[in-house]
């Protein structure tokens, strides 16, 4: 049992993929855990391994909602989801949508503001088998993107673009941002995340 638990911890420190716990638990009771099978499963199902996710809220000009912004710490890939409030219920729904699209993240980094400081979020992270981490905002890769998002929304507001036109401006910015090459690596966030050009 101790060997099984130790192997399980090692695997979970490296790989994240849907139904991972169930996949590993199915092997419990065998003489040995086929680690190569787990690695094969991970490589087939996960889009990015060990990706800490930064999560934060922002409110854009002349809107009656918030935006939940999540950014992959490694490849700078952003997602923007509209939420009616910063409550824990809509936050969980949007985070689960992101996990369903990109696979469950290993860790969620936040500024420990609402709703991330509440016990409900800790329980949610435990359900998703994650490790919540409070991170100084200045260290986030998502900070620059949020400023770009706000600038785009402000420009659309000054141009009196509302509704569909304002959202279109944000979507166009998202495409450009995801397809912008990293100055050091020359790789775009989209290619880094999906391993294919946009």
LINQUIJO-V232894 format. One record per pair of residues at least 24 apart in sequence whose ideal C-beta (glycine too) atoms are under 10 Angstrom apart, sorted by sequence separation. I is the first residue (numbers start at 1). J is the second residue. D is the distance in Angstrom with one decimal. If there is no record, write none. Layout:
((I	J	D) (I	J	D))
This chain:
((4	28	5.8) (11	35	6.7) (14	38	9.7) (15	39	7.0) (17	41	6.3) (48	72	6.8) (50	74	8.2) (51	75	7.7) (53	77	9.7) (54	78	9.2) (55	79	9.7) (66	90	8.7) (70	94	8.3) (91	115	5.5) (104	128	5.7) (106	130	6.8) (107	131	4.9) (108	132	5.6) (109	133	4.9) (110	134	6.3) (111	135	7.2) (113	137	9.4) (149	173	7.1) (152	176	9.7) (4	29	8.7) (7	32	8.8) (8	33	7.7) (10	35	8.4) (14	39	8.6) (17	42	4.8) (20	45	8.9) (47	72	9.9) (49	74	9.7) (65	90	9.7) (66	91	9.5) (68	93	9.7) (70	95	7.3) (77	102	8.0) (90	115	9.1) (91	116	8.1) (104	129	7.1) (105	130	6.5) (106	131	7.2) (107	132	7.5) (108	133	7.0) (109	134	7.6) (110	135	7.0) (111	136	7.8) (148	173	6.7) (149	174	8.6) (152	177	9.3) (4	30	8.9) (7	33	5.1) (12	38	9.9) (15	41	8.4) (16	42	7.7) (17	43	8.8) (19	45	8.5) (20	46	9.0) (48	74	7.4) (51	77	8.7) (53	79	9.1) (57	83	7.6) (68	94	4.9) (88	114	8.6) (89	115	8.8) (95	121	9.4) (104	130	7.3) (105	131	9.8) (107	133	5.4) (109	135	4.1) (111	137	5.1) (148	174	9.6) (1	28	8.5) (11	38	5.6) (15	42	4.1) (17	44	8.2) (18	45	5.9) (48	75	7.2) (59	86	9.2) (67	94	9.7) (68	95	7.6) (70	97	10.0) (86	113	8.2) (87	114	8.3) (88	115	4.2) (91	118	10.0) (108	135	9.7) (109	136	9.7) (110	137	9.3) (4	32	9.3) (7	35	6.9) (11	39	8.2) (14	42	8.3) (15	43	8.7) (17	45	4.4) (18	46	8.1) (57	85	9.5) (70	98	5.5) (86	114	5.5) (87	115	6.1) (88	116	8.9) (92	120	8.2) (96	124	8.9) (107	135	9.6) (109	137	9.8) (145	173	9.5) (148	176	9.4) (149	177	8.8) (3	32	8.6) (4	33	6.5) (16	45	9.6) (17	46	4.3) (48	77	8.3) (57	86	5.2) (68	97	9.7) (70	99	9.7) (85	114	9.7) (86	115	5.9) (91	120	9.2) (92	121	8.1) (95	124	7.7) (99	128	6.9) (111	140	8.3) (145	174	9.3) (148	177	6.5) (3	33	8.3) (8	38	9.5) (15	45	9.6) (16	46	6.1) (17	47	9.3) (47	77	9.8) (68	98	8.6) (72	102	7.8) (85	115	9.1) (86	116	9.3) (88	118	6.1) (91	121	7.5) (95	125	9.4) (109	139	8.6) (110	140	9.3) (7	38	9.2) (11	42	8.4) (15	46	6.8) (87	118	9.5) (88	119	9.4) (89	120	8.6) (92	123	9.9) (96	127	9.9) (99	130	9.3) (109	140	6.9) (16	48	8.6) (17	49	8.5) (70	102	9.0) (73	105	9.2) (88	120	4.4) (92	124	5.3) (96	128	8.0) (109	141	9.4) (145	177	6.6) (16	49	6.6) (72	105	8.3) (87	120	9.3) (88	121	6.0) (91	124	8.3) (92	125	10.0) (95	128	8.1) (109	142	8.6) (144	177	9.6) (145	178	10.0) (15	49	5.9) (16	50	6.8) (57	91	8.4) (73	107	8.6) (14	49	7.0) (15	50	7.7) (16	51	7.7) (70	105	8.7) (88	123	9.3) (89	124	10.0) (92	127	9.1) (95	130	9.7) (14	50	6.6) (55	91	8.1) (73	109	6.9) (88	124	7.2) (92	128	9.2) (13	50	8.3) (70	108	8.4) (71	109	9.3) (55	94	9.3) (70	109	9.9) (55	95	7.0) (53	95	8.4) (55	98	8.8) (145	189	9.5) (53	98	7.6) (53	99	8.8) (141	189	9.9) (53	102	8.6) (55	105	9.4) (51	102	7.7) (53	104	9.5) (54	105	9.9) (51	103	8.2) (53	105	4.2) (51	104	9.7) (52	105	6.7) (53	106	8.4) (54	107	9.7) (55	108	5.5) (56	109	9.2) (57	110	9.7) (47	101	8.4) (48	102	6.8) (49	103	8.8) (51	105	5.5) (52	106	6.3) (53	107	7.0) (54	108	7.9) (55	109	7.1) (56	110	6.9) (57	111	9.5) (47	102	5.4) (48	103	7.0) (50	105	8.8) (51	106	6.7) (52	107	4.4) (53	108	5.2) (54	109	4.8) (55	110	5.4) (56	111	6.5) (46	102	8.9) (47	103	5.4) (50	106	5.3) (51	107	8.5) (52	108	7.6) (53	109	6.8) (54	110	7.6) (55	111	9.1) (57	113	7.8) (46	103	4.8) (48	105	8.7) (49	106	8.4) (50	107	8.6) (52	109	5.7) (53	110	9.5) (54	111	9.4) (56	113	8.1) (57	114	8.4) (45	103	7.0) (46	104	8.8) (48	106	9.9) (57	115	9.0) (57	116	9.4) (56	116	8.9) (42	103	9.4) (55	116	7.1) (73	135	9.1) (78	141	9.1) (77	141	9.6) (78	142	6.9) (76	141	5.3) (80	145	8.9) (55	121	9.8) (73	139	9.7) (75	141	8.9) (76	142	8.3) (78	144	9.8) (80	146	9.5) (73	140	8.0) (74	141	8.2) (78	145	4.8) (73	141	5.4) (76	144	8.4) (77	145	9.5) (78	146	8.7) (71	140	7.3) (72	141	7.7) (73	142	8.3) (76	145	7.2) (80	149	6.7) (71	141	5.6) (72	142	9.0) (78	148	8.9) (71	142	3.5) (78	149	8.0) (70	142	7.5) (71	143	8.8) (69	142	6.1) (71	144	9.1) (69	143	10.0) (71	145	5.7) (70	145	9.9) (71	146	8.4) (69	145	6.9) (53	130	8.8) (55	132	9.7) (69	146	5.7) (52	130	9.7) (52	131	9.1) (54	133	9.7) (67	146	8.8) (53	133	10.0) (69	149	6.7) (18	99	8.6) (52	133	7.4) (54	135	7.2) (56	137	7.6) (18	100	8.5) (67	149	7.2) (16	99	9.6) (20	103	9.7) (52	135	8.7) (54	137	9.3) (67	150	9.5) (20	104	8.0) (56	140	7.4) (58	142	9.8) (18	103	6.5) (19	104	9.7) (54	139	9.3) (55	140	9.6) (82	167	8.9) (17	103	6.0) (18	104	6.8) (54	140	4.8) (56	142	6.1) (67	153	8.7) (16	103	6.2) (17	104	7.7) (54	141	6.3) (55	142	8.0) (56	143	8.4) (58	145	9.9) (80	167	9.9) (16	104	5.5) (54	142	4.1) (58	146	5.4) (82	170	10.0) (16	105	6.7) (52	141	9.5) (53	142	9.1) (54	143	8.5) (56	145	9.8) (57	146	9.4) (58	147	9.4) (60	149	7.4) (61	150	8.0) (16	106	5.1) (56	146	6.6) (60	150	6.6) (63	153	7.7) (80	170	6.8) (15	106	8.9) (16	107	9.5) (54	145	9.2) (58	149	6.5) (59	150	9.1) (62	153	8.4) (80	171	8.9) (102	193	7.2) (14	106	9.2) (54	146	9.6) (58	150	6.5) (60	152	8.8) (61	153	5.6) (62	154	9.5) (102	194	9.1) (13	106	8.4) (60	153	3.9) (61	154	5.5) (80	173	9.4) (12	106	8.5) (59	153	9.5) (60	154	7.9) (61	155	9.6) (62	156	9.1) (63	157	9.0) (80	174	6.6) (58	153	8.9) (61	156	8.3) (62	157	5.3) (78	173	9.8) (79	174	8.5) (60	156	8.8) (61	157	4.3) (78	174	6.9) (60	157	8.0) (61	158	8.7) (62	160	9.7) (63	162	9.3) (78	177	6.5) (79	178	9.8) (62	162	7.2) (77	177	9.1) (78	178	7.2) (76	177	8.3) (77	178	6.4) (76	178	8.6) (63	166	8.2) (67	170	8.7) (75	178	9.6) (62	166	8.3) (76	180	8.8) (61	166	9.2) (60	166	8.3) (76	182	7.1) (75	182	8.1) (21	129	6.5) (20	129	7.5) (60	170	8.3) (75	185	9.2) (76	187	9.9) (77	188	9.1) (78	189	7.4) (16	128	9.9) (75	187	7.7) (76	188	9.1) (77	189	4.1) (16	129	8.2) (75	188	8.5) (76	189	4.7) (77	190	6.9) (16	130	9.0) (75	189	5.0) (77	191	9.8) (74	189	9.4) (75	190	8.6) (77	192	6.8) (75	191	8.4) (76	192	7.8) (77	193	4.3) (12	129	7.5) (72	189	7.3) (75	192	3.4) (76	193	9.1) (77	194	8.5) (71	189	8.9) (74	192	7.3) (75	193	5.3) (74	193	9.0) (75	194	9.6) (72	192	8.1) (72	193	6.5) (51	192	10.0) (51	193	8.5) (48	192	8.0) (48	193	6.0) (47	193	6.4) (48	194	8.8) (47	194	6.5) (48	195	9.2) (47	195	8.1))
